[in-house]
Amino acid sequence: MSAQVFADKVQFGLTMSIGMAAATVSMSCIDALMGAADHALYQAKAEGRNRFIAWAPPPPVSKAAE
C-alpha cells in the first residue's frame, strides 16, 4: 500500500506494511495473538515491504498411516 501525501506544501511518498492475525482457541493469551501479528508484520517487511500478510496457524500434523 502506498500513497503520495502533501503536508505543508511538501509532497512525499508513504508506504505501509501490515501484519494481521486472528485469535484461535489454542492461543493462551493476548501475547500469543500479538506475537502472531508481529510475525506476520516482519514477514511482510522481509518479502519486500509495502505488503499485507495475514498470519495463519500451521496445519495440523498429519499422522502416519496406521
C-alpha positions, 0 to 999 in steps of 0.5 A: 500500500502506498500513497503520495501525501502533501503536508505543508506544501511538501509532497512525499511518498508513504508506504505501509506494511501490515501484519494481521492475525486472528485469535484461535482457541489454542492461543493462551493469551493476548501475547500469543495473538500479538506475537502472531501479528508481529510475525506476520508484520516482519514477514511482510517487511522481509518479502519486500515491504509495502505488503499485507500478510495475514498470519495463519496457524500451521496445519495440523500434523498429519499422522502416519498411516496406521 
